[in-house]
């Protein structure tokens, strides 16, 4: 305490100057609207910058939980979107009343440089994941569940020469088989599209809904280029994928609740 008193006594002139200077600035700000507005704006700028920095830091620490919440919300919205779509479009004979259930997962291993590529996700039979469930992202299709364990499942990637998916031109509904020629991880091939179909570069390719795995109208990619086959009856189309298959993290798993019933009926 004595040291504080001694400091004030030694610097009394300077401290008095600071006090009077502060009072004068305060009176100036109070009596002039221009100075007052400038002071308020400056104070807001400083405090706003501090709060903004603190908020960014808080958001960074909260990214994991926010990603989880967004993933759950996307799962709910996708379930609502595709179930509603397939319920309403009953006038289309290809649009069965298929209730779909969506769950989310994370990819922990991804192959894309081989000819028969597989992925590994962190969900399995303990999460009710089974063989032949569809796997997609917000951008488009990824593949189909192959084998499962308690906590994990393998996914046959669309970049796998053994897989074939029913796909169609979005604007015309002409459909064919989507396969991969093992050349480019960004390009897959759509075949068996009849030459009467009107095709343009940039047209969107989607799932056809003609299987019990994927709902109709899930995005796949766009027409990169096309040509007629040797017999000149069908188009061979190169499709540029919406998904970057070399950079995947979060996926959604699609379960068709009616798939067992459909499969049993077809087997009979």
LOVO-704419 format. One record per residue: x, y, z of N, C-alpha, C in turn. Coordinates in steps of 0.02 Angstrom, whole numbers, padded with zeros to 5 digits, always signed. Layout:
<sites>
XYZXYZXYZ ...
</sites>
This chain:
<sites>
+00042-00060+00000+00000+00000+00000+00044+00063+00000 +00097+00061+00042+00142+00118+00046+00176+00131-00021 +00191+00076-00057+00223+00083-00123+00177+00118-00172 +00112+00103-00168+00064+00135-00212+00060+00210-00198 +00059+00226-00133+00056+00297-00113+00119+00334-00137 +00176+00302-00128+00239+00333-00150+00239+00343-00226 +00212+00294-00264+00209+00300-00336+00165+00359-00357 +00107+00368-00323+00062+00423-00339+00096+00491-00324 +00132+00494-00267+00166+00557-00248+00220+00574-00299 +00260+00522-00321+00314+00535-00368+00287+00557-00436 +00228+00532-00456+00203+00545-00523+00138+00586-00522 +00131+00628-00470+00067+00664-00462+00053+00711-00519 +00105+00743-00546+00094+00790-00601+00070+00754-00664 +00103+00698-00679+00084+00660-00739+00014+00630-00731 -00001+00603-00673-00067+00574-00661-00121+00627-00664 -00106+00687-00638-00154+00742-00642-00167+00761-00715 -00112+00762-00755-00120+00777-00826-00165+00725-00860 -00154+00662-00846-00196+00609-00876-00269+00616-00856 -00280+00633-00793-00348+00641-00769-00383+00698-00805 -00350+00756-00809-00379+00814-00842-00389+00801-00917 -00340+00767-00947-00345+00752-01018-00404+00706-01032 -00414+00656-00990-00470+00610-00998-00537+00646-00990 -00540+00690-00940-00602+00728-00929-00618+00772-00990 -00565+00802-01018-00576+00846-01076-00601+00806-01136 -00572+00747-01146-00595+00705-01202-00667+00684-01192 -00684+00666-01129-00753+00646-01113-00802+00703-01128 -00785+00765-01107-00829+00822-01120-00835+00835-01196 -00779+00826-01231-00781+00837-01304-00827+00788-01338 -00822+00724-01318-00865+00673-01348-00938+00685-01332 -00951+00706-01270-01020+00717-01248-01052+00777-01283 -01012+00826-01299-01040+00889-01325-01040+00893-01401 -01008+00846-01436-01005+00846-01508-01029+00778-01535 -01083+00779-01573-01113+00717-01597-01065+00680-01645 -01026+00718-01683-00979+00686-01730-00927+00645-01692 -00896+00677-01642-00846+00642-01602-00876+00583-01565 -00938+00593-01542-00971+00539-01505-00983+00478-01549 -01006+00490-01611-01019+00434-01656-00955+00398-01674 -00900+00437-01685-00836+00406-01701-00810+00363-01643 -00819+00387-01582-00797+00350-01524-00837+00284-01517 -00902+00288-01527-00944+00229-01520-00926+00178-01574 -00916+00202-01635-00898+00156-01690-00831+00122-01676 -00783+00161-01650-00718+00132-01634-00723+00080-01579 -00763+00096-01529-00772+00048-01474-00806-00015-01498 -00857-00006-01540-00891-00064-01568-00844-00107-01611 -00800-00073-01648-00752-00109-01691-00706-00152-01648 -00680-00123-01594-00633-00160-01551-00668-00217-01516 -00724-00203-01484-00759-00256-01448-00786-00309-01495 -00809-00285-01554-00834-00333-01604-00779-00379-01627 -00719-00352-01638-00663-00394-01659-00645-00446-01606 -00646-00424-01543-00631-00471-01489-00683-00527-01485 -00747-00507-01487-00800-00557-01484-00798-00603-01545 -00782-00575-01604-00779-00615-01664-00724-00668-01660 -00665-00646-01634-00610-00693-01626-00628-00748-01576 -00658-00728-01521-00678-00777-01471-00730-00825-01498 -00776-00798-01540-00828-00840-01569-00799-00890-01618 -00750-00868-01659-00718-00913-01706-00682-00970-01668 -00649-00952-01614-00614-01003-01574-00664-01052-01544 -00719-01026-01519-00771-01069-01490-00801-01115-01543 -00813-01087-01604-00840-01127-01658-00792-01183-01678 -00727-01167-01678-00677-01218-01696-00679-01276-01646 -00684-01259-01582-00686-01312-01531-00750-01352-01535 -00803-01321-01565-00868-01353-01566-00884-01386-01633 -00834-01389-01678-00846-01415-01746-00871-01487-01745 -00842-01529-01703-00860-01599-01702-00933-01609-01685 -00956-01576-01633-01026-01583-01613-01072-01553-01665 -01051-01496-01695-01093-01465-01747-01098-01509-01808 -01043-01541-01828-01046-01587-01884-01093-01645-01870 -01092-01668-01808-01137-01723-01790-01210-01701-01795 -01224-01641-01770-01292-01616-01773-01315-01606-01845 -01271-01578-01887-01288-01568-01958-01299-01634-01993 -01259-01683-01977-01267-01749-02007-01334-01780-01988 -01353-01772-01926-01418-01799-01903-01475-01762-01938 -01468-01696-01946-01521-01658-01978-01526-01676-02052 -01469-01685-02086-01471-01706-02156-01502-01774-02163 -01488-01818-02116-01519-01885-02118-01594-01881-02114 -01618-01838-02069-01691-01830-02061-01722-01800-02124 -01689-01750-02152-01716-01716-02212-01716-01763-02273 -01663-01803-02280-01661-01849-02336-01716-01901-02330 -01727-01926-02270-01780-01975-02259-01847-01945-02277 -01858-01883-02257-01921-01848-02272-01928-01837-02347 -01873-01816-02379-01875-01800-02451-01892-01861-02493 -01855-01915-02485-01865-01972-02529-01927-02013-02511 -01945-02017-02448-02007-02052-02431-02068-02014-02456 -02067-01947-02450-02123-01906-02475-02128-01912-02550 -02071-01908-02584-02070-01911-02657-02100-01977-02682 -02080-02032-02651-02104-02096-02675-02176-02110-02654 -02201-02075-02604-02271-02083-02584-02317-02045-02630 -02294-01984-02649-02337-01941-02690-02341-01965-02762 -02286-01988-02790-02283-02004-02861-02310-02074-02876 -02366-02092-02847-02393-02158-02857-02423-02166-02927 -02433-02111-02963-02459-02116-03031-02407-02145-03078 -02344-02144-03060-02290-02173-03100-02283-02246-03082 -02288-02291-03130-02286-02363-03115-02219-02384-03086 -02165-02345-03103-02099-02362-03077-02087-02334-03008 -02133-02293-02984-02124-02260-02919-02164-02297-02866 -02133-02350-02838-02166-02389-02786-02168-02350-02721 -02214-02368-02679-02219-02335-02614-02167-02365-02567 -02105-02340-02572-02049-02368-02535-02031-02324-02476 -02042-02347-02416-02018-02308-02359-01943-02321-02349 -01905-02268-02346-01833-02274-02338-01812-02247-02270 -01765-02282-02240-01737-02259-02176-01664-02241-02187 -01644-02181-02163-01576-02157-02173-01538-02157-02107 -01476-02179-02109-01431-02173-02052-01364-02145-02077 -01326-02116-02032-01262-02087-02053-01203-02128-02028 -01147-02120-02062-01086-02155-02045-01026-02116-02070 -00968-02138-02049-00906-02105-02070-00861-02156-02104 -00830-02134-02159-00783-02178-02195-00716-02176-02159 -00689-02235-02143-00624-02238-02110-00571-02268-02155 -00591-02294-02213-00542-02317-02262-00575-02312-02331 -00536-02288-02380-00563-02277-02446-00511-02296-02499 -00528-02343-02542-00485-02361-02598-00516-02336-02662 -00474-02310-02707-00499-02286-02771-00449-02296-02828 -00392-02329-02813-00340-02337-02864-00338-02407-02895 -00378-02453-02868-00380-02521-02894-00438-02528-02944 -00450-02588-02967-00507-02599-03012-00570-02620-02973 -00561-02651-02915-00617-02674-02874-00613-02640-02806 -00629-02576-02805-00618-02535-02745-00673-02546-02692 -00652-02544-02630-00697-02551-02573-00685-02494-02524 -00737-02481-02483-00731-02432-02429-00749-02466-02363 -00727-02436-02308-00744-02462-02242-00776-02406-02202 -00834-02420-02172-00870-02371-02131-00874-02394-02059 -00888-02347-02014-00888-02362-01942-00956-02381-01915 -00997-02413-01955-01062-02439-01932-01069-02511-01956 -01103-02552-01914-01111-02622-01932-01177-02650-01908 -01178-02715-01895-01240-02748-01874-01267-02721-01808 -01223-02697-01765-01247-02666-01703-01288-02603-01715 -01281-02575-01775-01319-02516-01794-01373-02533-01846 -01388-02599-01851-01440-02625-01897-01421-02616-01970 -01356-02613-01985-01332-02608-02054-01326-02679-02082 -01352-02688-02143-01352-02753-02175-01327-02749-02246 -01315-02807-02275-01293-02811-02344-01345-02782-02391 -01321-02751-02445-01362-02723-02498-01398-02659-02478 -01377-02626-02425-01402-02559-02411-01364-02511-02456 -01397-02458-02478-01365-02408-02520-01325-02359-02478 -01273-02331-02508-01230-02282-02474-01223-02221-02519 -01237-02162-02492-01233-02099-02530-01201-02044-02488 -01187-01988-02520-01170-01926-02485-01221-01873-02505 -01210-01812-02482-01254-01757-02503-01245-01742-02577 -01190-01764-02607-01177-01751-02677-01204-01805-02723 -01203-01867-02701-01226-01922-02745-01210-01990-02716 -01216-02041-02759-01208-02110-02735-01134-02127-02724 -01122-02173-02678-01055-02197-02662-01047-02271-02678 -01097-02312-02656-01092-02383-02668-01145-02422-02631 -01131-02486-02620-01179-02531-02588-01144-02572-02534 -01177-02579-02477-01149-02618-02422-01137-02691-02445 -01077-02716-02428-01060-02784-02448-01060-02831-02387 -01011-02825-02344-01007-02868-02285-01008-02825-02222 -01033-02856-02167-01039-02819-02104-01011-02859-02046 -00986-02822-01996-00969-02851-01931-01008-02812-01879 -00993-02822-01816-01030-02787-01765-01027-02711-01771 -00967-02685-01782-00958-02612-01782-00936-02582-01848 -00926-02625-01898-00901-02600-01962-00936-02634-02020 -00929-02603-02079-00956-02632-02140-00913-02611-02199 -00907-02656-02248-00873-02639-02309-00924-02618-02361 -00903-02573-02405-00947-02545-02456-00914-02558-02524 -00952-02588-02570-00929-02594-02639-00937-02525-02672 -00881-02495-02689-00882-02428-02718-00910-02430-02789 -00937-02374-02811-00957-02370-02882-00895-02373-02927 -00837-02362-02897-00774-02372-02934-00751-02444-02925 -00795-02489-02942-00782-02561-02937-00811-02594-02999 -00769-02630-03035-00791-02657-03100-00842-02713-03093 -00856-02735-03032-00904-02789-03023-00975-02764-03009 -00982-02699-03000-01047-02672-02981-01082-02639-03040 -01148-02644-03041-01189-02612-03093-01250-02581-03059 -01264-02519-03075-01319-02482-03043-01365-02455-03097 -01430-02461-03085-01479-02435-03132-01483-02359-03127 -01470-02325-03184-01469-02252-03185-01507-02227-03247 -01525-02163-03246-01564-02136-03301-01547-02063-03314 -01567-02041-03374-01565-01969-03389-01621-01936-03351 -01606-01884-03313-01657-01853-03271-01712-01822-03312 -01695-01792-03369-01745-01755-03406-01789-01798-03451 -01768-01860-03466-01807-01902-03512-01830-01967-03482 -01800-01989-03426-01816-02053-03393-01792-02114-03432 -01753-02105-03485-01721-02163-03517-01667-02190-03470 -01668-02255-03460-01623-02283-03410-01579-02338-03439 -01523-02350-03404-01476-02402-03424-01435-02425-03365 -01377-02455-03379-01333-02481-03327-01273-02437-03317 -01258-02420-03255-01200-02379-03238-01144-02425-03214 -01087-02421-03248-01029-02461-03230-00967-02418-03233 -00910-02447-03214-00846-02412-03215-00796-02450-03255 -00758-02415-03298-00709-02449-03341-00639-02450-03310 -00633-02429-03247-00570-02432-03209-00515-02386-03237 -00535-02334-03273-00485-02288-03301-00478-02223-03262 -00534-02192-03246-00533-02126-03214-00580-02126-03154 -00556-02111-03094-00600-02112-03035-00653-02059-03034 -00650-02012-03081-00701-01959-03085-00754-01973-03138 -00744-02025-03179-00788-02038-03235-00812-02111-03233 -00878-02120-03238-00908-02187-03245-00947-02189-03310 -00968-02250-03329-00999-02258-03395-01072-02281-03388 -01116-02250-03427-01186-02268-03430-01200-02297-03499 -01225-02359-03501-01238-02392-03564-01312-02410-03571 -01330-02434-03631-01398-02458-03646-01450-02402-03647 -01429-02340-03658-01476-02285-03669-01494-02285-03743 -01557-02295-03762-01575-02299-03834-01559-02234-03871 -01544-02240-03935-01522-02182-03974-01579-02132-03987 -01641-02151-03972-01696-02104-03979-01696-02052-03922 -01658-02066-03869-01655-02019-03813-01617-01956-03834 -01642-01899-03813-01609-01836-03829-01559-01820-03773 -01496-01820-03792-01442-01811-03744-01402-01748-03761 -01382-01712-03709-01338-01655-03717-01283-01660-03664 -01224-01636-03681-01171-01631-03631-01194-01587-03574 -01184-01610-03513-01206-01573-03454-01272-01597-03425 -01307-01642-03461-01370-01670-03434-01356-01709-03370 -01404-01706-03324-01395-01739-03259-01416-01812-03262 -01375-01854-03231-01389-01926-03225-01406-01941-03152 -01461-01977-03141-01485-01994-03074-01502-02068-03069 -01514-02092-03009-01536-02161-03001-01607-02168-03029 -01622-02228-03055-01686-02237-03090-01742-02258-03043 -01725-02283-02984-01777-02308-02939-01802-02378-02958 -01769-02410-03007-01791-02476-03031-01756-02533-02994 -01733-02519-02935-01705-02570-02891-01731-02557-02821 -01720-02605-02777-01744-02597-02708-01689-02568-02663 -01635-02542-02693-01579-02516-02653-01581-02440-02648 -01583-02407-02706-01582-02333-02706-01650-02305-02725 -01673-02253-02692-01732-02217-02715-01720-02184-02783 -01772-02164-02815-01766-02129-02878-01739-02058-02868 -01702-02034-02919-01680-01964-02923-01624-01945-02875 -01585-01993-02851-01524-01975-02815-01471-01956-02866 -01439-01901-02856-01390-01876-02904-01331-01924-02913 -01307-01928-02974-01247-01968-02989-01194-01923-03021 -01212-01889-03076-01164-01847-03110-01194-01814-03171 -01151-01790-03215-01174-01757-03276-01140-01788-03337 -01172-01782-03395-01145-01809-03457-01082-01771-03476 -01026-01807-03480-00963-01777-03501-00956-01779-03577 -00970-01837-03606-00972-01845-03679-01009-01910-03693 -01025-01923-03757-01062-01983-03774-01052-02000-03847 -01067-02064-03864-01063-02088-03933-01109-02149-03939 -01124-02167-04001-01163-02228-04013-01117-02289-04011 -01145-02346-03990-01106-02408-03989-01093-02433-04060 -01060-02489-04066-01041-02515-04132-01102-02530-04175 -01156-02554-04144-01217-02569-04182-01259-02507-04194 -01240-02451-04164-01275-02387-04171-01348-02390-04149 -01360-02429-04097-01428-02433-04069-01433-02399-04000 -01377-02398-03964-01377-02371-03896-01317-02324-03886 -01326-02278-03839-01272-02231-03823-01226-02262-03771 -01163-02244-03777-01113-02255-03725-01094-02187-03698 -01110-02175-03635-01105-02108-03605-01053-02108-03550 -01008-02060-03553-00961-02048-03497-00994-01998-03449 -00998-02017-03386-01032-01977-03335-00980-01951-03285 -00977-01885-03278-00932-01855-03228-00969-01854-03161 -00941-01887-03112-00973-01895-03047-00977-01829-03009 -01033-01818-02974-01038-01762-02928-00992-01771-02868 -00986-01833-02844-00942-01848-02788-00870-01849-02809 -00827-01822-02767-00755-01833-02775-00740-01896-02736 -00734-01952-02772-00727-02017-02739-00659-02025-02704 -00613-01979-02716-00549-01982-02683-00548-01942-02618 -00604-01910-02602-00607-01868-02543-00676-01873-02510 -00688-01929-02477-00752-01942-02445-00742-01949-02370 -00791-01924-02331-00787-01930-02258-00853-01953-02228 -00905-01912-02235-00970-01928-02206-01017-01956-02260 -01052-02010-02243-01099-02041-02290-01165-02055-02255 -01216-02070-02296-01282-02090-02271-01298-02159-02299 -01326-02200-02256-01343-02269-02274-01419-02273-02282 -01441-02303-02337-01512-02306-02353-01537-02377-02344 -01589-02385-02304-01622-02449-02296-01693-02445-02324 -01708-02488-02370-01776-02493-02396-01814-02543-02352 -01861-02519-02313-01898-02562-02266-01935-02617-02303 -01956-02603-02364-01995-02653-02402-01953-02701-02443 -01886-02695-02439-01843-02736-02481-01854-02811-02471 -01859-02837-02409-01870-02910-02401-01934-02933-02435 -01987-02894-02430-02050-02913-02462-02043-02914-02538 -02009-02862-02565-01999-02859-02637-01956-02917-02661 -01902-02932-02624-01857-02986-02643-01892-03054-02642 -01931-03066-02590-01967-03129-02585-02018-03137-02643 -02051-03082-02660-02099-03085-02714-02065-03100-02781 -02009-03067-02794-01973-03079-02856-01944-03149-02859 -01922-03176-02803-01894-03244-02801-01948-03296-02815 -02010-03282-02796-02063-03330-02809-02080-03333-02884 
</sites>
